Amino acid sequence: MAYLREWFQQASLVVQNPQMVYCTNMTEILEKISAKVTLHRVEFVGNQDFVFEVMVREKGGVGIDSSMVTMECQLLSETNKCMCSYNKPELLHMPCSHVYAACGKAGIEGMYVSPYYLKEKALATWSGELRGWRALADFTKPPPNEPDWIPNPNTKITQ
């Protein structure tokens, strides 16, 4: 319960801050992403669509021998979605540094962050109540005359 209370209090403070749009973690992630953008080279390659090639230095490459890797990003401004060959936007619903760089090149303000990361959504996540679970049962024994869902340890296969 202390864990839930602590996160609710943190979310409540963030909601009161008019300068923050997203929750604390997303704000920190976006700051790190914006610092990485300066290392990317972006080329507009779409004829009509917002498609970009973003060249980045390969991870682990140092010195003269470091090679460049190309990511392809597409910005879909009408649906507020984006696609990147890095797949971070599709998997985590947040922009990667490649999408952020493409937005800068296109002059688009939208950062393609899921509404889930808005500070109001974070507050709603932590504002639920969890009470009285001990009053129901201790959850270590099945209720009388009910099915036993606890597996029998003697039937465990150990091979």
C-alpha positions as protocol buffer text, in pm:
chain_id: "A"
residue {
  index: 1
  type: MET
  ca { x: 0 y: 0 z: 0 }
}
residue {
  index: 2
  type: ALA
  ca { x: 291 y: 233 z: 73 }
}
residue {
  index: 3
  type: TYR
  ca { x: 419 y: 174 z: -281 }
}
residue {
  index: 4
  type: LEU
  ca { x: 85 y: 278 z: -434 }
}
residue {
  index: 5
  type: ARG
  ca { x: 61 y: 582 z: -204 }
}
residue {
  index: 6
  type: GLU
  ca { x: 411 y: 696 z: -297 }
}
residue {
  index: 7
  type: TRP
  ca { x: 349 y: 674 z: -672 }
}
residue {
  index: 8
  type: PHE
  ca { x: 12 y: 848 z: -637 }
}
residue {
  index: 9
  type: GLN
  ca { x: 176 y: 1136 z: -449 }
}
residue {
  index: 10
  type: GLN
  ca { x: 447 y: 1171 z: -715 }
}
residue {
  index: 11
  type: ALA
  ca { x: 187 y: 1170 z: -994 }
}
residue {
  index: 12
  type: SER
  ca { x: -18 y: 1431 z: -807 }
}
residue {
  index: 13
  type: LEU
  ca { x: 282 y: 1665 z: -793 }
}
residue {
  index: 14
  type: VAL
  ca { x: 352 y: 1624 z: -1164 }
}
residue {
  index: 15
  type: VAL
  ca { x: -10 y: 1705 z: -1257 }
}
residue {
  index: 16
  type: GLN
  ca { x: 19 y: 2035 z: -1070 }
}
residue {
  index: 17
  type: ASN
  ca { x: 326 y: 2135 z: -1274 }
}
residue {
  index: 18
  type: PRO
  ca { x: 200 y: 2329 z: -1582 }
}
residue {
  index: 19
  type: GLN
  ca { x: 537 y: 2299 z: -1757 }
}
residue {
  index: 20
  type: MET
  ca { x: 518 y: 1918 z: -1778 }
}
residue {
  index: 21
  type: VAL
  ca { x: 303 y: 1749 z: -2041 }
}
residue {
  index: 22
  type: TYR
  ca { x: 407 y: 1390 z: -1981 }
}
residue {
  index: 23
  type: CYS
  ca { x: 481 y: 1181 z: -1672 }
}
residue {
  index: 24
  type: THR
  ca { x: 823 y: 1213 z: -1509 }
}
residue {
  index: 25
  type: ASN
  ca { x: 974 y: 904 z: -1673 }
}
residue {
  index: 26
  type: MET
  ca { x: 864 y: 1004 z: -2023 }
}
residue {
  index: 27
  type: THR
  ca { x: 993 y: 1357 z: -1973 }
}
residue {
  index: 28
  type: GLU
  ca { x: 1336 y: 1217 z: -1880 }
}
residue {
  index: 29
  type: ILE
  ca { x: 1332 y: 982 z: -2180 }
}
residue {
  index: 30
  type: LEU
  ca { x: 1245 y: 1266 z: -2419 }
}
residue {
  index: 31
  type: GLU
  ca { x: 1532 y: 1475 z: -2280 }
}
residue {
  index: 32
  type: LYS
  ca { x: 1777 y: 1189 z: -2346 }
}
residue {
  index: 33
  type: ILE
  ca { x: 1636 y: 1139 z: -2696 }
}
residue {
  index: 34
  type: SER
  ca { x: 1673 y: 1508 z: -2782 }
}
residue {
  index: 35
  type: ALA
  ca { x: 2039 y: 1495 z: -2679 }
}
residue {
  index: 36
  type: LYS
  ca { x: 2100 y: 1199 z: -2915 }
}
residue {
  index: 37
  type: VAL
  ca { x: 1939 y: 1374 z: -3213 }
}
residue {
  index: 38
  type: THR
  ca { x: 2242 y: 1596 z: -3269 }
}
residue {
  index: 39
  type: LEU
  ca { x: 2443 y: 1285 z: -3366 }
}
residue {
  index: 40
  type: HIS
  ca { x: 2202 y: 1187 z: -3648 }
}
residue {
  index: 41
  type: ARG
  ca { x: 2206 y: 1288 z: -4013 }
}
residue {
  index: 42
  type: VAL
  ca { x: 1859 y: 1308 z: -4168 }
}
residue {
  index: 43
  type: GLU
  ca { x: 1762 y: 1299 z: -4537 }
}
residue {
  index: 44
  type: PHE
  ca { x: 1412 y: 1349 z: -4675 }
}
residue {
  index: 45
  type: VAL
  ca { x: 1349 y: 1063 z: -4922 }
}
residue {
  index: 46
  type: GLY
  ca { x: 971 y: 1061 z: -4970 }
}
residue {
  index: 47
  type: ASN
  ca { x: 810 y: 1208 z: -5278 }
}
residue {
  index: 48
  type: GLN
  ca { x: 488 y: 1307 z: -5105 }
}
residue {
  index: 49
  type: ASP
  ca { x: 495 y: 1108 z: -4782 }
}
residue {
  index: 50
  type: PHE
  ca { x: 706 y: 1210 z: -4486 }
}
residue {
  index: 51
  type: VAL
  ca { x: 968 y: 935 z: -4525 }
}
residue {
  index: 52
  type: PHE
  ca { x: 1319 y: 993 z: -4396 }
}
residue {
  index: 53
  type: GLU
  ca { x: 1649 y: 812 z: -4387 }
}
residue {
  index: 54
  type: VAL
  ca { x: 1829 y: 867 z: -4060 }
}
residue {
  index: 55
  type: MET
  ca { x: 2198 y: 781 z: -4053 }
}
residue {
  index: 56
  type: VAL
  ca { x: 2344 y: 697 z: -3714 }
}
residue {
  index: 57
  type: ARG
  ca { x: 2678 y: 571 z: -3596 }
}
residue {
  index: 58
  type: GLU
  ca { x: 2677 y: 197 z: -3529 }
}
residue {
  index: 59
  type: LYS
  ca { x: 2677 y: 109 z: -3160 }
}
residue {
  index: 60
  type: GLY
  ca { x: 3015 y: -10 z: -3044 }
}
residue {
  index: 61
  type: GLY
  ca { x: 3197 y: 160 z: -3328 }
}
residue {
  index: 62
  type: VAL
  ca { x: 3477 y: 391 z: -3219 }
}
residue {
  index: 63
  type: GLY
  ca { x: 3730 y: 597 z: -3402 }
}
residue {
  index: 64
  type: ILE
  ca { x: 3779 y: 594 z: -3779 }
}
residue {
  index: 65
  type: ASP
  ca { x: 3648 y: 238 z: -3826 }
}
residue {
  index: 66
  type: SER
  ca { x: 3297 y: 314 z: -3698 }
}
residue {
  index: 67
  type: SER
  ca { x: 3036 y: 259 z: -3965 }
}
residue {
  index: 68
  type: MET
  ca { x: 2702 y: 426 z: -4022 }
}
residue {
  index: 69
  type: VAL
  ca { x: 2365 y: 251 z: -3999 }
}
residue {
  index: 70
  type: THR
  ca { x: 2058 y: 381 z: -4183 }
}
residue {
  index: 71
  type: MET
  ca { x: 1710 y: 373 z: -4030 }
}
residue {
  index: 72
  type: GLU
  ca { x: 1396 y: 452 z: -4224 }
}
residue {
  index: 73
  type: CYS
  ca { x: 1124 y: 658 z: -4056 }
}
residue {
  index: 74
  type: GLN
  ca { x: 780 y: 755 z: -4178 }
}
residue {
  index: 75
  type: LEU
  ca { x: 571 y: 1021 z: -4007 }
}
residue {
  index: 76
  type: LEU
  ca { x: 195 y: 988 z: -4047 }
}
residue {
  index: 77
  type: SER
  ca { x: 77 y: 1327 z: -3927 }
}
residue {
  index: 78
  type: GLU
  ca { x: -292 y: 1269 z: -4005 }
}
residue {
  index: 79
  type: THR
  ca { x: -310 y: 973 z: -3762 }
}
residue {
  index: 80
  type: ASN
  ca { x: -37 y: 1095 z: -3522 }
}
residue {
  index: 81
  type: LYS
  ca { x: 154 y: 770 z: -3575 }
}
residue {
  index: 82
  type: CYS
  ca { x: 502 y: 697 z: -3692 }
}
residue {
  index: 83
  type: MET
  ca { x: 698 y: 399 z: -3816 }
}
residue {
  index: 84
  type: CYS
  ca { x: 1068 y: 336 z: -3783 }
}
residue {
  index: 85
  type: SER
  ca { x: 1280 y: 39 z: -3886 }
}
residue {
  index: 86
  type: TYR
  ca { x: 1412 y: 47 z: -3528 }
}
residue {
  index: 87
  type: ASN
  ca { x: 1058 y: -59 z: -3413 }
}
residue {
  index: 88
  type: LYS
  ca { x: 1067 y: 132 z: -3084 }
}
residue {
  index: 89
  type: PRO
  ca { x: 757 y: 341 z: -3168 }
}
residue {
  index: 90
  type: GLU
  ca { x: 555 y: 30 z: -3248 }
}
residue {
  index: 91
  type: LEU
  ca { x: 671 y: -164 z: -2942 }
}
residue {
  index: 92
  type: LEU
  ca { x: 683 y: 103 z: -2670 }
}
residue {
  index: 93
  type: HIS
  ca { x: 447 y: 370 z: -2813 }
}
residue {
  index: 94
  type: MET
  ca { x: 711 y: 637 z: -2778 }
}
residue {
  index: 95
  type: PRO
  ca { x: 940 y: 796 z: -3035 }
}
residue {
  index: 96
  type: CYS
  ca { x: 1296 y: 684 z: -3085 }
}
residue {
  index: 97
  type: SER
  ca { x: 1572 y: 933 z: -3155 }
}
residue {
  index: 98
  type: HIS
  ca { x: 1536 y: 863 z: -3529 }
}
residue {
  index: 99
  type: VAL
  ca { x: 1170 y: 974 z: -3528 }
}
residue {
  index: 100
  type: TYR
  ca { x: 1261 y: 1277 z: -3317 }
}
residue {
  index: 101
  type: ALA
  ca { x: 1530 y: 1372 z: -3573 }
}
residue {
  index: 102
  type: ALA
  ca { x: 1285 y: 1325 z: -3863 }
}
residue {
  index: 103
  type: CYS
  ca { x: 1031 y: 1550 z: -3686 }
}
residue {
  index: 104
  type: GLY
  ca { x: 1297 y: 1819 z: -3657 }
}
residue {
  index: 105
  type: LYS
  ca { x: 1382 y: 1794 z: -4028 }
}
residue {
  index: 106
  type: ALA
  ca { x: 1013 y: 1808 z: -4126 }
}
residue {
  index: 107
  type: GLY
  ca { x: 936 y: 2092 z: -3887 }
}
residue {
  index: 108
  type: ILE
  ca { x: 664 y: 1889 z: -3715 }
}
residue {
  index: 109
  type: GLU
  ca { x: 592 y: 1972 z: -3353 }
}
residue {
  index: 110
  type: GLY
  ca { x: 411 y: 1644 z: -3275 }
}
residue {
  index: 111
  type: MET
  ca { x: 643 y: 1402 z: -3101 }
}
residue {
  index: 112
  type: TYR
  ca { x: 436 y: 1086 z: -3156 }
}
residue {
  index: 113
  type: VAL
  ca { x: 407 y: 991 z: -2791 }
}
residue {
  index: 114
  type: SER
  ca { x: 114 y: 773 z: -2683 }
}
residue {
  index: 115
  type: PRO
  ca { x: -151 y: 951 z: -2475 }
}
residue {
  index: 116
  type: TYR
  ca { x: -86 y: 684 z: -2212 }
}
residue {
  index: 117
  type: TYR
  ca { x: 224 y: 881 z: -2104 }
}
residue {
  index: 118
  type: LEU
  ca { x: 33 y: 1206 z: -2038 }
}
residue {
  index: 119
  type: LYS
  ca { x: 63 y: 1321 z: -1676 }
}
residue {
  index: 120
  type: GLU
  ca { x: -315 y: 1296 z: -1626 }
}
residue {
  index: 121
  type: LYS
  ca { x: -310 y: 932 z: -1739 }
}
residue {
  index: 122
  type: ALA
  ca { x: -29 y: 855 z: -1495 }
}
residue {
  index: 123
  type: LEU
  ca { x: -235 y: 1005 z: -1214 }
}
residue {
  index: 124
  type: ALA
  ca { x: -536 y: 796 z: -1318 }
}
residue {
  index: 125
  type: THR
  ca { x: -317 y: 484 z: -1314 }
}
residue {
  index: 126
  type: TRP
  ca { x: -206 y: 536 z: -955 }
}
residue {
  index: 127
  type: SER
  ca { x: -532 y: 678 z: -816 }
}
residue {
  index: 128
  type: GLY
  ca { x: -717 y: 346 z: -792 }
}
residue {
  index: 129
  type: GLU
  ca { x: -796 y: 210 z: -447 }
}
residue {
  index: 130
  type: LEU
  ca { x: -698 y: -136 z: -324 }
}
residue {
  index: 131
  type: ARG
  ca { x: -864 y: -209 z: 7 }
}
residue {
  index: 132
  type: GLY
  ca { x: -975 y: -497 z: 219 }
}
residue {
  index: 133
  type: TRP
  ca { x: -799 y: -785 z: 50 }
}
residue {
  index: 134
  type: ARG
  ca { x: -716 y: -938 z: 387 }
}
residue {
  index: 135
  type: ALA
  ca { x: -1083 y: -932 z: 480 }
}
residue {
  index: 136
  type: LEU
  ca { x: -1165 y: -1161 z: 188 }
}
residue {
  index: 137
  type: ALA
  ca { x: -906 y: -1436 z: 254 }
}
residue {
  index: 138
  type: ASP
  ca { x: -538 y: -1492 z: 304 }
}
residue {
  index: 139
  type: PHE
  ca { x: -515 y: -1645 z: -47 }
}
residue {
  index: 140
  type: THR
  ca { x: -289 y: -1933 z: 65 }
}
residue {
  index: 141
  type: LYS
  ca { x: -566 y: -2192 z: 110 }
}
residue {
  index: 142
  type: PRO
  ca { x: -867 y: -2255 z: -113 }
}
residue {
  index: 143
  type: PRO
  ca { x: -1207 y: -2162 z: 29 }
}
residue {
  index: 144
  type: PRO
  ca { x: -1401 y: -2457 z: 177 }
}
residue {
  index: 145
  type: ASN
  ca { x: -1596 y: -2664 z: -79 }
}
residue {
  index: 146
  type: GLU
  ca { x: -1424 y: -2482 z: -367 }
}
residue {
  index: 147
  type: PRO
  ca { x: -1179 y: -2617 z: -628 }
}
residue {
  index: 148
  type: ASP
  ca { x: -815 y: -2629 z: -524 }
}
residue {
  index: 149
  type: TRP
  ca { x: -611 y: -2432 z: -779 }
}
residue {
  index: 150
  type: ILE
  ca { x: -281 y: -2479 z: -595 }
}
residue {
  index: 151
  type: PRO
  ca { x: -75 y: -2740 z: -787 }
}
residue {
  index: 152
  type: ASN
  ca { x: 23 y: -3059 z: -609 }
}
residue {
  index: 153
  type: PRO
  ca { x: 404 y: -3048 z: -561 }
}
residue {
  index: 154
  type: ASN
  ca { x: 423 y: -3431 z: -585 }
}
residue {
  index: 155
  type: THR
  ca { x: 317 y: -3419 z: -952 }
}
residue {
  index: 156
  type: LYS
  ca { x: 598 y: -3182 z: -1056 }
}
residue {
  index: 157
  type: ILE
  ca { x: 821 y: -3315 z: -1336 }
}
residue {
  index: 158
  type: THR
  ca { x: 1185 y: -3233 z: -1267 }
}
residue {
  index: 159
  type: GLN
  ca { x: 1356 y: -3377 z: -1578 }
}
